[in-house]
Amino acid sequence: VGVLGPWSCDPVLARALPDVASRLAVARLNRDPALTAGYWWDSVVMSEPCSTPQAVAGVVSAERYASAIVGPLNPAACGAAGLLAAAWNKPLVSWTCGGTTGGQGGGDGAAVTLLRPLPAPAAVLHAVLRYFRWAHVAVVASPQDLWVDTGQEVAKELRAKGLPVTVVTVAGEEEEEAEEALRRVVLMCMHSVLLGGREQKVLLEKAEDLGMTDGTFVFIPYDALTFALPYRRVPYPVLADNTKLRLAYDAVLTVTIDSPDSSFHEALDEAKKAYEVPADLDPAQV
């Protein structure tokens, strides 16, 4: 199984330790006779370039290395990846590929081997926005191709569900960019500040400076929709050490995947104690 993602060019995603995670997954898989079905599973980590054209090209080389692929992370590569996987008759498991790329969830139906292991983020967002009767959405993305393409994709999917997404814009680490974007932003397509996302930190601090965190606007981090962000009894130093950011974070509504048995940090710590992963891993840094 190939695990495809921008592990070598995105510093935050590199801390996901895909090599450790994939080895842990296949080790547990191989110990479970109900899942192995007579096969011996192995994994290989493959690097997905951060620029969109190269990411699309990088999918092509995956055929030689894997019988199935987990990824890609850039939604702009999903169309090509879905068609290639169908031509190769190989499963493509991706939590970032939206409903417009075929396979499960619609589209042209050509990506017949595309499987989505999680609810589509745009569908979850639509349910939340409809529940609170929030009709107008704006999207702001950090300038990396991965997030620009993610922002455009989620805007397209929300529009297809009838929501008027009026603005899709980009903001980097400069305060001036953040201020310009904040005149119209709700959905943040960038790494969460809790995980070290610099763009989101600048954005939220500027929102506090502009008085936009008083409840007038609601800020929703997109990335937390795709994994289980620990939230029970978890201290986040970036909030503890920054009063302005902590005040701004009151305006953030985080929608994430529940992990009722144990949080990510607890699960990783248990794997350490069972000698399934290296003992020197600090769960809080992963």
TAQUIGI-V416605 format. One record per residue. RES is the residue in three letters. SS is DSSP state (helix for helix, strand for strand, loop for the rest). OMEGA is omega in radians with two decimals (none if undefined). D_FIRST is the distance of its C-alpha to the first C-alpha in Angstrom with 1 decimal. Layout:
BEGIN
RES/SS/OMEGA/D_FIRST ; RES/SS/OMEGA/D_FIRST
END
This chain:
BEGIN
VAL/loop/3.10/0.0 ; GLY/strand/3.12/3.8 ; VAL/strand/-2.96/6.5 ; LEU/strand/3.12/9.5 ; GLY/strand/-3.10/13.0 ; PRO/loop/-3.01/16.4 ; TRP/loop/-3.05/16.1 ; SER/loop/-3.07/18.6 ; CYS/loop/3.10/21.2 ; ASP/loop/-3.01/21.5 ; PRO/helix/3.12/23.3 ; VAL/helix/3.14/22.8 ; LEU/helix/3.08/19.1 ; ALA/helix/-3.13/18.8 ; ARG/loop/3.02/20.3 ; ALA/loop/3.13/17.4 ; LEU/loop/-3.08/16.0 ; PRO/helix/3.12/12.2 ; ASP/helix/3.11/11.8 ; VAL/helix/-3.11/13.9 ; ALA/helix/-3.10/12.5 ; SER/helix/3.07/8.9 ; ARG/helix/3.10/10.6 ; LEU/helix/-3.12/12.9 ; ALA/helix/-3.09/10.7 ; VAL/helix/3.08/9.0 ; ALA/helix/3.11/12.6 ; ARG/helix/3.11/14.2 ; LEU/helix/-3.09/12.0 ; ASN/helix/3.10/12.9 ; ARG/loop/-3.05/16.4 ; ASP/loop/-3.09/16.9 ; PRO/helix/3.13/18.0 ; ALA/helix/-3.09/18.3 ; LEU/helix/-3.03/14.6 ; THR/helix/3.12/13.2 ; ALA/loop/3.09/15.3 ; GLY/loop/3.14/15.7 ; TYR/loop/2.96/12.2 ; TRP/loop/-3.04/10.9 ; TRP/loop/3.04/7.5 ; ASP/loop/-3.11/6.3 ; SER/loop/3.04/4.7 ; VAL/strand/3.13/6.3 ; VAL/strand/-3.13/8.5 ; MET/strand/-3.07/10.0 ; SER/strand/3.08/13.5 ; GLU/loop/3.13/14.9 ; PRO/loop/-3.09/18.6 ; CYS/loop/3.09/21.0 ; SER/loop/-3.03/23.3 ; THR/helix/-3.13/22.5 ; PRO/helix/3.14/23.2 ; GLN/helix/3.10/21.0 ; ALA/helix/3.09/18.1 ; VAL/helix/3.14/18.5 ; ALA/helix/-3.11/18.8 ; GLY/helix/3.12/15.7 ; VAL/helix/-3.06/13.5 ; VAL/helix/-3.10/15.0 ; SER/helix/-3.10/13.6 ; ALA/helix/-3.09/9.9 ; GLU/helix/-3.04/10.6 ; ARG/helix/-2.94/11.3 ; TYR/loop/-2.98/8.3 ; ALA/loop/3.05/5.2 ; SER/loop/3.09/5.9 ; ALA/loop/-3.05/4.9 ; ILE/strand/2.93/5.6 ; VAL/strand/-3.06/7.1 ; GLY/loop/-0.05/10.5 ; PRO/loop/3.12/12.8 ; LEU/loop/3.11/15.5 ; ASN/loop/-3.09/18.5 ; PRO/helix/3.11/19.7 ; ALA/helix/3.12/21.6 ; ALA/helix/-3.02/18.4 ; CYS/helix/-3.11/17.5 ; GLY/helix/3.13/19.9 ; ALA/helix/-3.12/18.7 ; ALA/helix/-3.14/15.0 ; GLY/helix/3.14/15.8 ; LEU/helix/3.12/18.0 ; LEU/helix/3.14/15.7 ; ALA/helix/3.10/12.8 ; ALA/helix/3.12/15.8 ; ALA/helix/3.13/17.1 ; TRP/helix/-3.02/14.0 ; ASN/loop/3.12/13.7 ; LYS/loop/3.09/10.1 ; PRO/loop/3.05/9.4 ; LEU/strand/-3.08/9.8 ; VAL/strand/-3.06/10.1 ; SER/loop/3.10/12.7 ; TRP/loop/3.14/15.6 ; THR/loop/-3.13/17.6 ; CYS/loop/-3.05/18.0 ; GLY/loop/-3.04/21.4 ; GLY/helix/-3.08/23.4 ; THR/helix/-3.03/24.6 ; THR/helix/3.14/21.4 ; GLY/loop/-3.13/21.5 ; GLY/loop/3.14/19.3 ; GLN/loop/3.06/20.1 ; GLY/loop/3.01/23.1 ; GLY/loop/-3.08/25.0 ; GLY/loop/-3.07/25.3 ; ASP/loop/3.08/25.8 ; GLY/loop/-3.08/23.5 ; ALA/loop/-3.11/21.9 ; ALA/loop/-2.95/18.4 ; VAL/loop/3.14/18.1 ; THR/loop/3.12/14.3 ; LEU/strand/3.12/14.3 ; LEU/strand/3.12/14.0 ; ARG/loop/-3.03/15.6 ; PRO/loop/-3.09/15.1 ; LEU/loop/3.00/18.4 ; PRO/loop/3.14/21.8 ; ALA/loop/-3.11/22.4 ; PRO/helix/-3.14/24.1 ; ALA/helix/3.11/26.9 ; ALA/helix/3.10/27.8 ; VAL/helix/3.11/28.0 ; LEU/helix/-3.14/30.2 ; HIS/helix/3.13/32.3 ; ALA/helix/3.14/33.0 ; VAL/helix/-3.13/34.1 ; LEU/helix/3.12/36.2 ; ARG/helix/3.14/37.8 ; TYR/helix/-3.12/38.6 ; PHE/helix/-3.13/40.4 ; ARG/loop/3.04/41.9 ; TRP/loop/-2.99/40.7 ; ALA/loop/-3.01/40.9 ; HIS/strand/-3.05/40.6 ; VAL/strand/2.94/37.4 ; ALA/strand/-3.08/36.9 ; VAL/strand/3.01/33.7 ; VAL/strand/-3.10/33.5 ; ALA/strand/2.97/30.6 ; SER/loop/-2.89/30.3 ; PRO/loop/3.13/30.5 ; GLN/loop/-3.11/27.0 ; ASP/helix/-3.10/25.3 ; LEU/helix/-3.06/22.6 ; TRP/helix/3.06/25.3 ; VAL/helix/-3.14/27.8 ; ASP/helix/3.08/25.4 ; THR/helix/3.13/24.4 ; GLY/helix/3.14/28.2 ; GLN/helix/-3.12/29.0 ; GLU/helix/-3.11/26.3 ; VAL/helix/3.07/27.4 ; ALA/helix/3.14/31.0 ; LYS/helix/-3.11/30.5 ; GLU/helix/3.10/29.0 ; LEU/helix/3.08/31.8 ; ARG/helix/3.12/34.4 ; ALA/helix/3.11/33.1 ; LYS/loop/3.05/33.8 ; GLY/loop/3.13/37.3 ; LEU/loop/3.12/37.3 ; PRO/strand/3.05/39.2 ; VAL/strand/-2.97/37.0 ; THR/strand/-3.03/39.8 ; VAL/strand/2.92/38.3 ; VAL/strand/-3.04/35.1 ; THR/strand/-3.06/35.7 ; VAL/strand/3.08/34.3 ; ALA/loop/3.12/35.5 ; GLY/loop/-3.05/34.7 ; GLU/loop/3.13/36.1 ; GLU/loop/-3.10/39.7 ; GLU/helix/-3.14/42.0 ; GLU/helix/3.10/43.6 ; GLU/helix/3.14/40.3 ; ALA/helix/-3.12/39.7 ; GLU/helix/3.13/43.2 ; GLU/helix/-3.13/43.0 ; ALA/helix/-3.04/39.8 ; LEU/loop/3.05/41.2 ; ARG/loop/-3.02/44.0 ; ARG/loop/-2.96/41.5 ; VAL/loop/2.97/38.2 ; VAL/loop/-3.03/36.6 ; LEU/strand/-3.05/32.8 ; MET/strand/3.10/31.2 ; CYS/strand/-3.08/28.0 ; MET/loop/3.11/27.4 ; HIS/loop/3.12/26.1 ; SER/loop/3.10/28.1 ; VAL/helix/3.14/31.0 ; LEU/helix/3.14/30.1 ; LEU/helix/3.13/27.0 ; GLY/loop/-3.13/29.0 ; GLY/loop/-3.08/29.2 ; ARG/helix/-3.10/32.3 ; GLU/helix/-3.14/32.9 ; GLN/helix/3.08/33.0 ; LYS/helix/3.14/35.4 ; VAL/helix/-3.11/37.8 ; LEU/helix/-3.08/37.6 ; LEU/helix/3.09/38.5 ; GLU/helix/3.10/41.2 ; LYS/helix/3.08/42.8 ; ALA/helix/3.09/42.7 ; GLU/helix/3.11/44.7 ; ASP/helix/-3.07/47.1 ; LEU/loop/3.13/47.7 ; GLY/loop/-3.08/48.3 ; MET/loop/-3.09/45.4 ; THR/loop/-3.13/44.0 ; ASP/loop/-3.11/46.9 ; GLY/loop/3.11/45.2 ; THR/loop/3.12/46.0 ; PHE/loop/3.03/42.3 ; VAL/loop/-3.10/39.2 ; PHE/strand/-3.10/36.1 ; ILE/strand/3.08/32.7 ; PRO/strand/-3.08/29.6 ; TYR/loop/-2.96/26.8 ; ASP/helix/-3.10/23.9 ; ALA/helix/3.08/24.7 ; LEU/helix/-3.01/24.0 ; THR/helix/3.08/20.2 ; PHE/loop/-3.12/20.1 ; ALA/loop/3.11/22.5 ; LEU/loop/-3.14/25.1 ; PRO/loop/-3.09/27.1 ; TYR/loop/3.13/30.7 ; ARG/loop/3.05/32.5 ; ARG/loop/-3.13/34.8 ; VAL/loop/3.04/32.7 ; PRO/loop/3.05/34.8 ; TYR/loop/-3.06/33.6 ; PRO/helix/-3.08/35.7 ; VAL/helix/3.08/35.6 ; LEU/helix/-3.12/37.6 ; ALA/helix/-3.03/39.9 ; ASP/loop/-3.03/40.9 ; ASN/loop/-3.08/41.6 ; THR/helix/-3.12/44.3 ; LYS/helix/3.13/44.0 ; LEU/helix/3.14/40.2 ; ARG/helix/3.09/40.8 ; LEU/helix/3.14/43.5 ; ALA/helix/-3.05/41.4 ; TYR/helix/3.04/38.5 ; ASP/helix/-3.14/40.8 ; ALA/helix/-3.11/40.2 ; VAL/strand/3.02/36.4 ; LEU/loop/-3.11/34.9 ; THR/loop/3.03/31.4 ; VAL/loop/-3.08/29.3 ; THR/loop/-3.12/26.2 ; ILE/loop/3.14/24.0 ; ASP/loop/3.08/25.8 ; SER/loop/-2.92/24.6 ; PRO/loop/-3.08/27.5 ; ASP/loop/3.12/26.6 ; SER/loop/3.09/26.0 ; SER/loop/3.10/25.5 ; PHE/helix/-3.13/22.6 ; HIS/helix/3.14/25.0 ; GLU/helix/-3.14/26.0 ; ALA/helix/3.12/22.6 ; LEU/helix/3.11/21.6 ; ASP/helix/3.10/25.0 ; GLU/helix/3.11/24.6 ; ALA/helix/3.07/21.3 ; LYS/helix/-3.10/23.4 ; LYS/helix/3.12/26.2 ; ALA/loop/3.13/24.0 ; TYR/loop/3.09/22.8 ; GLU/loop/3.11/19.2 ; VAL/loop/-3.12/19.1 ; PRO/loop/-3.05/21.6 ; ALA/loop/-3.09/25.1 ; ASP/loop/3.11/26.1 ; LEU/loop/3.04/23.9 ; ASP/loop/-3.07/26.3 ; PRO/helix/-3.10/24.8 ; ALA/helix/-3.11/27.2 ; GLN/helix/-3.08/25.9 ; VAL/loop/none/22.2
END
